[in-house]
Amino acid sequence: MDWAPIGFFVIVVLVILGVVIGAIIADKRRTEAIKQLADSLGLAFQQQTSVEQLEMFKQISYFSQGRSHQIRNLLSGSTDVTAIYILDFHYTVGSGKNSSTKRQTVVALASNELEVPGFDLAPESIFSRFTEWFGVQDIDFESHPEFSDKFILQATDEEAVRRFLDRPLLDFLIQKPDIYLNVRRGFLCVYRPDQLAPPEKWKERMAEGFEIYRELLNRISR
């Protein structure tokens, strides 16, 4: 009997099993580190969220893309006027052999003070430039070519967004060339696609979210 195929099969199974076990252990360690961070910051922690909580986030289009949506490792806290969330968002795109799971750390702030027009902001890329040829919206500012070169900007109410994004706010956003934003009335979402931020970077990500939130409020007060 030729044992080579059986031996090869056993090796493949062991390798796959090792990868799966390694991923489970890494995920468990990540969750524990995030829970410890929540305790140190006085924030609430949830390893898994409810369907109702997920529906709350789906008012932002970003949380509705793909399927099999999951929010994990949710930290949350609030002040008198603002609620902040930082979380790992998972969703699946494609189907069959072409399906893949996307994972990223997202910072979201909810506040009635955000009386702003809705818009989506993402870095320009070769792909986004290609899609523009097929009529995908990209709002440019002739007075601010550097911003227009770095970002693709989309909005339902283009004129309202043009009025809202004044020179100081455009100058601020230029300093964050890798940022992705979903902004809606009462809600701000900040992320970088396919990036799970290490737990030790979560405080930095939250600070960045607050910084952008303050800049939006500053624009409202001008």
C-alpha positions in Angstrom: 0.0 0.0 0.0 1.3 3.4 -0.9 1.3 5.5 2.3 2.5 8.7 0.6 -0.9 10.1 -0.3 -2.2 9.3 3.2 0.8 10.9 4.8 0.4 14.0 2.6 -3.3 14.2 3.6 -2.5 14.0 7.3 0.1 16.7 7.0 -2.3 19.0 5.2 -5.0 18.4 7.9 -2.5 19.1 10.6 -1.4 22.3 9.0 -5.0 23.5 8.5 -5.8 22.5 12.1 -2.7 24.4 13.3 -3.8 27.5 11.4 -7.3 27.3 12.8 -6.2 26.8 16.4 -3.6 29.6 16.0 -6.4 32.0 14.8 -8.6 31.1 17.7 -5.9 31.7 20.2 -4.9 35.0 18.6 -8.6 36.1 18.6 -9.0 35.2 22.2 -5.9 37.1 23.2 -7.1 40.1 21.2 -10.5 40.1 23.0 -8.8 39.8 26.4 -6.5 42.7 25.6 -9.4 44.9 24.5 -11.4 43.9 27.6 -8.5 45.0 29.8 -8.4 48.3 27.8 -12.1 48.8 28.5 -11.5 48.3 32.2 -8.6 50.7 32.3 -10.6 53.4 30.5 -13.9 52.9 32.3 -15.7 51.9 29.1 -18.4 49.2 28.6 -17.2 46.1 26.8 -19.2 43.6 24.8 -17.6 40.7 23.0 -20.7 40.2 20.7 -23.5 42.7 20.0 -27.2 42.2 19.7 -29.2 42.4 16.5 -30.8 45.6 17.7 -27.3 47.2 18.2 -26.2 46.2 14.8 -29.4 47.8 13.3 -28.5 51.0 15.0 -25.2 51.1 13.2 -26.7 50.3 9.8 -28.0 53.9 9.5 -24.4 54.4 8.2 -24.2 52.8 4.8 -20.8 51.3 5.6 -22.3 48.9 8.1 -24.8 47.6 5.5 -22.3 46.5 2.8 -21.8 42.8 2.1 -23.5 40.2 4.3 -23.0 38.2 7.5 -22.4 41.4 9.5 -20.8 41.0 12.9 -19.7 43.6 15.5 -17.2 42.2 17.9 -15.2 43.6 20.8 -17.4 46.7 21.2 -16.2 49.4 23.6 -18.6 52.2 24.3 -18.9 55.3 26.5 -20.7 58.6 26.6 -20.7 62.1 27.8 -23.7 64.4 28.1 -23.8 65.1 24.3 -21.7 62.4 22.7 -21.5 58.6 22.6 -18.3 56.9 21.3 -17.9 53.4 20.1 -14.8 51.5 18.9 -15.3 48.0 17.5 -14.2 45.3 15.1 -16.6 45.0 12.2 -16.7 41.8 10.1 -18.7 41.2 6.9 -18.5 38.9 3.9 -18.4 39.8 0.2 -18.6 37.6 -2.8 -19.9 34.1 -3.0 -18.7 30.5 -3.1 -14.9 30.2 -3.8 -14.8 34.0 -4.4 -16.1 34.9 -1.0 -13.9 36.7 1.6 -14.4 38.2 5.0 -13.4 41.8 5.6 -12.3 42.9 9.0 -11.6 46.4 10.3 -11.6 48.5 13.4 -14.1 51.3 13.3 -14.6 54.3 15.5 -18.1 55.8 15.6 -19.4 58.9 17.4 -23.1 59.7 17.8 -24.2 63.2 18.8 -27.1 65.5 18.2 -24.5 68.3 17.8 -23.5 66.9 14.4 -25.9 69.0 12.4 -24.0 68.3 9.2 -24.8 67.2 5.6 -24.0 63.6 4.9 -20.9 62.7 2.9 -18.5 59.8 2.3 -14.8 60.4 2.0 -12.1 58.0 0.9 -8.5 58.2 -0.5 -8.2 58.4 -4.2 -6.8 55.3 -5.8 -6.3 53.8 -9.3 -9.6 51.9 -8.8 -11.6 55.0 -7.8 -10.2 57.0 -10.8 -11.2 54.1 -13.1 -14.7 54.1 -11.7 -15.0 57.8 -12.3 -14.9 57.1 -16.1 -18.2 55.2 -15.6 -19.9 58.1 -13.9 -19.2 57.4 -10.2 -19.5 60.7 -8.4 -16.4 62.5 -7.1 -16.9 66.1 -5.9 -13.8 68.2 -6.6 -12.9 71.7 -5.4 -11.1 73.8 -8.0 -10.0 76.1 -5.2 -8.4 73.1 -3.4 -6.8 70.9 -6.0 -4.6 69.0 -3.4 -7.7 67.8 -1.6 -9.4 66.8 -4.9 -6.2 64.9 -5.9 -6.1 63.0 -2.6 -9.7 62.1 -2.0 -12.9 60.9 -3.6 -15.9 62.7 -2.1 -19.5 61.6 -2.5 -22.7 63.1 -1.2 -26.4 63.1 -1.8 -26.6 66.9 -1.5 -23.5 68.1 -3.3 -24.2 71.8 -2.9 -24.7 71.5 0.9 -21.4 69.5 1.2 -19.6 72.1 -0.9 -20.8 74.8 1.5 -19.9 72.8 4.6 -16.4 71.8 3.6 -14.7 75.2 3.9 -11.0 75.9 3.5 -10.0 75.2 7.2 -11.8 71.9 7.2 -10.3 70.8 3.8 -6.9 71.8 5.1 -7.4 69.6 8.1 -8.6 66.6 6.1 -5.6 66.8 3.8 -3.4 66.0 6.8 -5.1 62.5 7.0 -4.6 61.1 3.5 -5.4 57.5 4.5 -8.6 58.2 6.3 -12.1 56.9 5.4 -15.1 58.8 6.7 -18.9 58.3 6.7 -20.6 61.4 8.0 -24.3 61.6 8.5 -26.5 63.9 10.6 -25.8 62.9 14.1 -23.2 60.2 13.3 -19.5 60.0 12.4 -17.7 56.8 11.3 -13.9 56.6 10.9 -12.0 53.6 9.7 -9.4 52.1 7.4 -10.6 49.2 5.3 -9.2 45.7 6.1 -7.3 46.9 9.1 -7.8 45.5 12.5 -6.0 48.0 14.7 -3.9 46.3 17.5 -5.5 46.8 20.9 -2.6 49.1 21.9 -3.6 51.4 19.1 -7.2 51.7 20.1 -6.7 54.8 22.3 -5.0 56.5 19.4 -7.9 55.6 17.1 -10.4 57.0 19.6 -8.4 60.2 20.0 -8.4 60.6 16.2 -12.2 60.1 16.1 -12.7 62.8 18.7 -10.3 65.1 16.8 -12.3 64.8 13.6 -15.5 65.2 15.6 -14.2 68.5 17.1 -13.2 69.8 13.7 -16.8 69.1 12.4 -18.2 71.0 15.4 -15.8 73.9 14.8 -17.0 74.1 11.3 -20.6 74.2 12.5 -19.8 77.1 14.8 -18.0 79.2 12.1 
